Amino acid sequence: MPLIPEEPQIHESAQGPRTAPTPRPVPGPRSAAPPRPGRPGPARPMPPAQRTPREPAAAAKQGTNAPAVPSTSASRPQIQLLPASVEGALDAAEEAVDLLLDSGRAPGDVLVITTGDPHPWAAHELSFGEDAYWAQHDSGDDVFYADATALDRAASRPVVVVAVNGGPDETAATTLPLALGRAGALLIVCGNTERINSLLGAGV
């Protein structure tokens, strides 16, 4: 009986209908905060990939490197100092915020102040106007970033993080006492230790 050559089988997976290219994913807001209509990008700038936490930053969660502050004063916030260069102060502040959130602190509990260049999030949100920017502060739903010159308008929050990332000494000297007054439980200061200790000793 002659052999009948088998017809080649065409697999559907190889010849199936072509689909439209998958659209590129667009980063959305952090799960901790609801989406903000009309605002591109994440609500809080995400940290760089595989950033290695510094040991001093871990103190923000563990409370081991805080300067000597009387613990008997219930009304006075705890002060923690995270050593960093002027260029690295903002990164140190971001790491402190990450550790606070990882430890269970609510995003709305945290206020971040910069003495030099504004945080990229603040600069971005201010591009939509001051009213929209401060409305996010008033809602208290997320970490809020502000320049030292706007600190007098910021409301108190349980944790205030100050990044001494530049600016004149007068700005930092004015900012630290104000930030301490805004901190309900904890003030974290990121910057040059000698400079901050002299400013803390003089003004706080």
C-alpha positions in Angstrom: 0.0 0.0 0.0 1.6 3.3 -1.1 2.5 5.7 1.6 0.6 9.0 1.5 2.8 11.8 2.6 1.3 13.6 5.6 0.2 17.2 5.0 2.3 19.5 7.0 0.5 20.7 10.1 0.2 24.4 10.5 0.2 25.3 14.2 -2.2 28.0 15.1 0.3 29.6 17.4 2.7 30.1 14.5 0.2 31.5 12.0 -2.4 33.1 14.3 -3.7 36.5 13.7 -1.3 39.3 14.5 -2.1 41.5 17.5 -1.5 45.1 17.9 1.7 46.0 19.8 1.3 46.0 23.5 1.4 49.6 24.8 4.2 50.5 27.0 3.3 50.6 30.7 2.9 54.0 32.2 4.0 54.4 35.8 1.1 55.0 38.1 0.7 56.5 41.6 1.9 54.7 44.7 -0.7 52.3 46.1 -0.7 54.3 49.3 -2.2 57.3 47.7 -5.2 57.6 45.3 -4.5 58.8 41.8 -4.5 62.5 41.2 -6.5 63.5 38.1 -4.3 65.2 35.5 -1.0 64.6 37.3 1.5 62.4 35.4 3.9 60.2 37.1 4.1 58.8 40.6 2.8 60.8 43.6 6.2 60.5 45.2 9.4 60.1 43.3 10.6 56.5 43.5 14.0 55.8 44.9 16.7 54.6 42.4 16.8 50.9 41.8 18.9 48.8 44.1 19.9 51.7 46.3 21.8 50.5 49.3 20.6 52.0 52.5 23.2 53.6 54.6 23.7 52.6 58.2 22.9 56.2 59.5 19.6 56.1 57.5 18.6 52.9 59.4 18.8 55.0 62.6 15.7 56.8 61.3 13.7 53.7 62.0 15.7 52.3 65.0 16.4 55.6 66.7 20.0 54.7 67.6 21.9 57.7 66.4 19.8 60.5 67.8 21.6 63.4 69.5 21.2 63.7 73.2 17.7 64.9 73.7 16.0 64.6 77.1 13.6 61.6 76.8 11.6 62.8 79.8 10.1 65.7 77.9 7.0 64.2 76.4 6.1 67.4 74.4 9.5 67.7 72.7 10.0 65.7 69.5 13.0 63.4 69.2 15.8 64.7 67.0 17.8 62.4 64.8 20.8 63.4 62.7 21.7 61.6 59.5 25.2 62.6 58.2 25.3 63.5 54.5 27.0 65.8 52.2 25.2 68.8 50.7 24.9 66.8 47.5 23.7 63.7 49.3 21.3 65.3 51.8 18.2 64.8 49.6 19.1 61.2 49.0 19.5 60.6 52.7 16.1 62.3 53.3 14.5 60.0 50.7 16.0 56.9 52.4 14.7 58.1 55.7 11.2 58.5 54.2 11.4 55.0 52.7 12.4 53.6 56.0 9.5 55.4 57.8 7.0 54.1 55.3 8.4 50.6 55.4 8.1 50.6 59.2 4.4 51.4 58.9 4.3 55.2 59.2 1.5 56.6 57.1 2.6 58.8 54.1 0.4 61.7 55.4 2.5 61.7 58.6 5.6 62.9 56.9 6.7 66.4 55.8 10.0 66.9 54.0 11.7 70.3 53.9 14.7 71.3 51.7 17.0 74.3 52.4 18.5 74.4 49.0 17.1 73.3 45.7 13.5 72.2 45.9 12.6 68.5 45.8 11.8 67.4 42.2 8.3 66.5 43.3 7.6 70.0 44.7 9.0 71.6 41.6 6.7 69.4 39.4 3.6 69.9 41.4 4.1 73.7 41.7 4.0 73.8 37.9 0.3 73.2 38.2 -0.1 76.2 40.4 0.2 77.0 44.1 -3.5 76.3 44.8 -3.3 72.7 43.6 0.1 72.2 45.3 -1.2 73.4 48.7 -4.5 71.5 48.3 -2.4 68.3 48.4 -0.8 69.5 51.6 -4.1 70.2 53.1 -5.5 66.8 52.2 -2.8 65.1 54.2 -2.9 62.0 52.2 0.7 61.7 51.1 4.3 62.7 51.9 4.5 66.4 51.3 7.7 68.2 50.0 8.2 71.9 50.6 10.9 74.5 50.4 12.2 76.0 53.6 10.8 79.4 52.6 7.3 77.9 52.7 7.7 76.2 56.0 5.7 78.8 57.8 2.7 77.8 55.8 3.1 74.1 56.4 1.0 72.4 59.1 2.4 70.2 61.8 3.0 66.5 61.0 4.2 63.7 63.3 7.5 63.5 61.4 9.4 66.3 59.7 12.5 65.5 57.6 14.9 68.3 56.8 17.4 68.0 54.0 20.1 70.6 54.4 21.0 70.5 50.7 22.4 74.0 50.3 21.3 77.5 50.9 22.8 80.0 53.3 23.4 79.2 56.9 20.8 81.8 57.8 18.1 79.7 56.0 19.1 76.5 57.8 19.4 78.3 61.1 15.8 79.6 60.7 14.5 76.4 59.3 15.6 74.0 62.0 13.7 75.6 64.9 10.6 76.0 62.7 10.8 72.4 61.6 11.2 71.3 65.3 8.0 73.2 66.0 6.2 71.4 63.2 7.3 67.9 64.2 4.9 66.2 66.5 7.1 63.2 67.4 10.3 63.1 65.4 12.6 65.5 63.6 15.2 64.0 61.2 17.9 66.3 59.9 20.1 65.2 56.9 23.3 67.0 56.2 26.8 68.0 57.4 27.0 67.0 61.1 29.3 69.8 62.2 27.2 72.4 60.6 23.9 71.0 61.9 25.2 70.5 65.4 26.3 74.2 65.5 22.9 75.3 64.2 21.0 73.0 66.6 23.1 74.2 69.5 22.5 77.9 68.5 18.8 77.8 67.5 17.1 74.8 68.9 
